[in-house]
């Protein structure tokens, strides 16, 4: 099943119904030749169905782990899964078990089918007579968005790709004429941005109706431009000499060999355009009596100038767990309907077995250690007021009489929790399932007492160990993900409806801060004449909104003046803020950090230790589970093009190394 913004629901004849849904209408079954297309473009309802068919090939980006559309979430340094099978084939990527002959994740042909359908709509939409001009513009905007987004998905997975003619090929076109060489990466980025710019001029600014809530808007189109321009400006795609021998047939470099500093200015202006819309803001929840006091070094001004009037934990957690409906969430710019049940959901892979889950996702110690202390200090440089315990204390129980804050913002810390997990920043508690973490699962209303209110422990004899028939269904690092799980969620009960945020305003703010930080001097856009300069005050303004929403201290302009230090801060902030949101692999690649980070050994807790061996359990250990042993080579920056695709188009060249 596909659950992106064009999902058709059968129940009551409405889109987006949460009860019953089906695959997209396969328009090709009814449209076999151009005569049938003539009928389609004579009636609005058939045109609408055709556009839905054009969207049928989009990735379901909420499937991070099971039956995922690409391998890149599993193949990041954030996590690994317990299995290496067809349903979790992302494991195979960093084990070098995928090649140009395997069918897993081979989406090239599907994306181009979507592009062709979008191009047909753009070319012929004016033929439709029974449609208002407002709807005609919106439909055309959707088609331009689809054209651009499919190309974005292509370059994200494969690198530079062929840009096919805007006028669709005739059905009897020769294979020779349809064989097209790959364009350069810069040409692809420019083409995507042109399509998204057209889409932004036609799409509506807001969609509030339930039936349209996942469809793209003006802001979504502009946000894609922000993402693409940042990628294009980044070191891997901007003067990367590692691709010096990779050229088109006429000698042009597929990846630019000459660093262009203006790319950062383009990226900054693209992000600023979204900010200047004034439509989006970070999601916040007002503070209440259960909100803990802020550390002394955090601004008490009202958000966005401080965190004085918000609850940082709930402000972040309710972005993802379904507590705040998408219609009421001004941070999410583009989303898809998140899978709510079954063994393809995030809930299934992270939840304890007693709640119907498989408990098969393991997070890495490097992600855990990235989270700050509650006052914004690193765990290796903690303060006297909020110290990170040394190895002689880290494993010890907090205890109910320790004076530690065990209940806040509706979150409960169990007394047997290790001291290494107290006084961490709110995003840690919103995202991470650690040993002795509490899983309420309150929607279960049956009589079995062990199906909810579970204190999950990952010792060898812990509370969430697998049964004998499925010994690999376990967490091998001692950490799992809670980010998308509502306290009510229970696979033996019900699960809260959720939207998966594909692009949110936090990304735009950090895109803007990063692009400004990397700028040299001033950039003026040649078309609009708009000028932008590296401004430490602007960097702070964007960056600090993320910090304050998390209840952390902001940075000063003096700190923002240091480009190298600011670069490290931005990288870490993205790692924490977007943890397990299908972004980490692509960030590591565009920065040129993938080779280093993806070849580090995976560390975690010692899950071979028993309950009575607490200190041994809480000793950071290299995870030796077979599917945690991975390596990353140069070729893995891009996915291989399938051999069948190469054979059909003799002008295509394979990605380097495959």
C-alpha positions, 0 to 999 in steps of 0.5 A: 500500500502507498500512503502519500498525499494522494491516497484514495480511501474507499470508506465513504468515498473520501480521501484520507479515511483512517479506516479503509484504504486502497492502492492508488487507482491504476489509471493505466488499466483504463488509459491505453492510448492517446484516444483514451487520454482525450477522454481523460482531459475532457472531464474534471473527475477523470483528470483528477483520477489521472493526477492521482495515478501520476502520484502513485509512484511516490515513496511512502516516506513514513516506512523507515524500516519495514518494506522501506522504499530505499535503504538509507534510514537503515543504512545510517549511523543512527540505527540498525535492525535485527533482520536481513530479509526482503522486508528489511533489505536496507540491512543489505546495503552496508553489508555490500549485498546489493548490486545492479542485478537486485530488485530491492529499492530499484525505483528508477522506472517507477519515478520516470513513469510518474514524471511522464504522467505529470508531463502529460498533465502539464501539456494537456490540462488546458483541454479540460473544460469543466474546471474552474481556473482556480482548480486548473491552476492547483492541478497544474501546480500539483503536476509541476510539484510531482515532476520536481519531486520525482526528480528530487527522489531520483537524484537523492538515490542515484545522483545525476539522472537524465532529464526527459523532454517536457513533451512526453514521448509518443507511444510509438517513439523509437528506442533510439530516440528515447535513449537519453544521457544523464544530465549533470547534477547541477542541471538536475538541481536547476531543473527541479527548482524550476519545476518547484518554482512553477508549482509554488506560483500555482499551488494554494498556500494552505490546505485545511480539508481532511481530504486534501491535507497531505497534498502539496502547497506553495510552501512545500514546493519552496521548501523542496527548493531549500533542500535541493539548493542546500544539497547542491551547495554542500561539499559532496556536490560542489567541487568534489574532486573524488568524481573528477573522472566521471564525465558526460559524453561531451566531457562535462563533469557530472559533479562540479569540480569547481567550488562555487561559493554562490551556491550557499547564497542561493540556498540561503535565499531559498530558505529565507523565501519560506521563512518570509512567507510568515505561514510556518512556525515551530510547534510549541505547547504552553507550559503548565504546572507539570513543566519543569523549571528551566536551567538558569542559563536558558532564556526565560523570555517567551518563545521564540526569544526564549523558552519561558512560556513553553513546555519543551518536551511536549512541544517536541514530542507532540510533533510526532506522536499524533497528539497534535493533529496535522491541521493544527500543526504550523511546523509541518510543511509537507507530510504523508499519512503514517502507517498505523498498524501491522508489521510495517509500522515504526510502532511494530518494530520498536514496541515490546513484544508484550504490546504486540511489537517485535522490539527489533530496532536498535539505536546506536550509542553515538546518537544517544551521546549526541544529546545534550544535558538539560543545560545544553552542556555536552556529556563530556563537559557537563556542569556541576549543577547537572553533572554527567556521572562518571563510569563508577556512578553512571550505572547506578539506579536513580532511586525514588529518594534521590531528589532527581526529577522523576516526573515532568511534562507527563513523562515518568522516569522509573526509579531503577533507571541509570543515572546516566539518563537523568538531566538530559535534554527534553528531546532525549526523553521524547525520542529514546527508549532506554533500559528501564524506560516506561511504555504505558500502552494505555489503549489496551483495555483487556484483562492481561496485566502484562500487556501495558505499563511495561518497564522495558529492560534489555538485559539478557534476562530482561522484560522484553527478551524474544521468545525461543522461536524468534531469538533475533527479535530483540534490541541489540544495543539497549536503545530503541526509538520512542519518537513516533509512539504515543503513550496510548499506542499499543498494538494489542489495543489501538494506535493514535493516527499520525502524520509523518513529517517529510519537511518541517519548518525546523529544517528550513531554519537550520538550512538557513543557518547553515547556508548563511554560516558557509557564505563568504561575503554577499550574494545577489540573485541575478534574477530578483536582485535580492541580496544576502550577507553572512550575518551572525545575528540572522544565524542566531535568530534561526538557530536559537529558535530550535534551541529554545524550543528544546529548552536549551540555551541559545548561542551568541553572535560571538559564537556565530562569528566562528564559522568552523565552530558554528558548522559543528554546532549545526551538524550536531543540532541536525543530528539531534533534531532530525533523529530517525527522520530519514535525513541523517544519511543524506546529511552525512553524504552531502557534508562528505562525512559518510565515509568516516561516520558510517565506518565507525564500530557500532557501540551500545550497552552490553545486552549480554549482561543479566539483571544482576550485572547492572554495571556490566550492562551499562559498560559501552560495548562494541555491538557484535551482532552480525547485522551491526557489522557494516562497512561503507565504501565510496560507491555506496554514496549513490545507489546502483542503477539496475542492469535492466535499466542500463540495457534499455538505454545504451547512453546511460552509465552506471554509478561509480564503483558498481 
